[in-house]
Amino acid sequence: QVQLVESGGGSVQSGGSLKVSCVASTNEFSDYCMGWFRQVPGKEREGVAIIGADHYATYAPSVEGRFTISRDNAKNMVYLELNSLKPEDAAMYYCAAEPALRLSSTLVCAMSLIPSQYTYWGQGTQVTVSS
């Protein structure tokens, strides 16, 4: 069982920046694929950014070039830096984790932006963007 706790959400003006964080309660954090997702009321949760065990990252087209995902395995942390924020980026942001697949000595992540592919979820942190 992995517990995830997000922090760092808040209110920012359009064009501004914010950094959200997520801490994971596991001794094997480096073995997990980590992701950030977001959801607004009445809409489905959508993938924002994924980072694999090898630190390779992938992004949703809507945030590519503006958001940066990173991880610090020594601190069990994953971060999402949100830059050039737009009103449509306002949402509850969730951290998610899924165990990586071990193939021989390599850890492999599917790098999926599909929420159902992730087992563990945090409670979310709210990001508000005013125009």
C-alpha positions in Angstrom: 0.0 0.0 0.0 1.4 3.4 -1.0 0.0 6.6 0.4 0.4 9.8 -1.6 0.0 13.3 -0.2 0.0 16.3 -2.5 0.8 19.9 -1.5 1.6 23.3 -3.1 -1.7 24.1 -4.8 -3.0 27.6 -4.7 -4.3 30.6 -6.6 -2.3 32.3 -9.3 -2.9 34.7 -12.1 -3.0 33.8 -15.7 0.6 33.6 -17.0 1.9 32.8 -13.5 3.7 29.8 -12.1 3.2 27.2 -9.4 4.9 24.1 -8.2 3.0 21.2 -6.7 4.6 18.4 -4.8 3.7 14.8 -3.8 5.3 12.6 -1.2 5.0 8.9 -1.3 5.1 6.5 1.7 7.1 3.6 0.4 10.6 2.3 0.8 10.7 1.4 -2.9 9.7 4.8 -4.5 12.3 4.4 -7.3 10.4 1.3 -8.5 7.2 3.3 -9.2 5.9 5.1 -12.3 4.6 8.4 -11.1 2.1 10.7 -12.7 0.1 13.9 -12.3 -3.5 14.1 -13.3 -6.2 16.8 -13.1 -9.9 17.0 -12.9 -12.5 19.7 -12.9 -16.1 19.1 -11.7 -18.2 17.5 -14.3 -15.3 16.3 -16.4 -13.3 13.1 -16.5 -9.9 13.0 -14.9 -7.1 13.6 -17.4 -3.4 12.8 -17.5 -1.0 15.7 -17.3 2.5 14.3 -17.0 4.2 10.9 -16.3 7.7 10.2 -15.1 9.2 6.8 -15.3 11.6 5.0 -13.0 14.4 6.1 -15.4 13.2 9.8 -15.1 11.9 9.7 -18.7 8.9 12.0 -18.9 5.9 12.4 -21.1 3.3 15.1 -21.2 -0.2 15.8 -22.4 -0.2 18.0 -25.5 -2.1 20.7 -23.7 0.8 21.2 -21.2 3.8 20.3 -23.3 6.4 23.0 -23.0 4.7 24.7 -20.0 4.8 22.0 -17.3 7.7 20.0 -16.0 7.5 16.8 -14.0 10.5 15.7 -11.9 11.2 13.2 -9.1 13.6 13.0 -6.2 13.9 9.3 -5.3 16.0 10.1 -2.2 13.1 12.1 -0.8 10.2 10.0 -2.2 9.0 13.1 -4.0 7.5 13.9 -7.3 7.0 17.5 -8.5 5.0 19.3 -11.2 6.1 22.7 -12.1 3.3 24.6 -13.8 4.4 27.6 -15.9 2.5 30.0 -18.2 -0.7 29.0 -16.5 -4.0 29.5 -18.3 -7.5 29.6 -16.8 -8.2 26.2 -18.4 -5.4 24.7 -16.2 -7.4 25.3 -13.1 -8.3 22.0 -11.6 -7.7 19.6 -8.7 -4.3 18.1 -9.3 -3.8 14.5 -8.3 -0.6 12.5 -7.8 -0.7 8.8 -8.9 1.6 5.8 -8.7 1.9 2.5 -10.3 4.6 -0.2 -9.7 7.0 -0.4 -12.7 7.3 -3.7 -14.5 10.6 -5.4 -13.9 12.1 -6.9 -17.0 15.3 -8.6 -16.1 17.3 -5.8 -14.5 15.2 -3.0 -16.1 12.2 -1.2 -14.7 9.7 -0.3 -17.3 6.8 2.1 -17.1 4.0 2.2 -19.7 4.0 6.0 -19.5 0.3 6.0 -19.8 -1.8 9.1 -19.3 -4.9 7.0 -18.7 -6.0 7.3 -15.0 -7.2 3.6 -14.8 -3.7 2.4 -15.3 -2.7 3.7 -11.9 -3.4 2.0 -8.6 -2.5 4.6 -5.9 -3.9 8.1 -5.7 -3.5 11.1 -3.5 -6.3 13.3 -2.3 -5.4 16.2 -4.6 -4.4 19.8 -4.4 -6.4 22.6 -5.9 -4.9 24.9 -8.5 -6.9 28.0 -9.3 -6.0 30.4 -12.2 -7.6 33.8 -12.5 -7.7 35.6 -15.8 
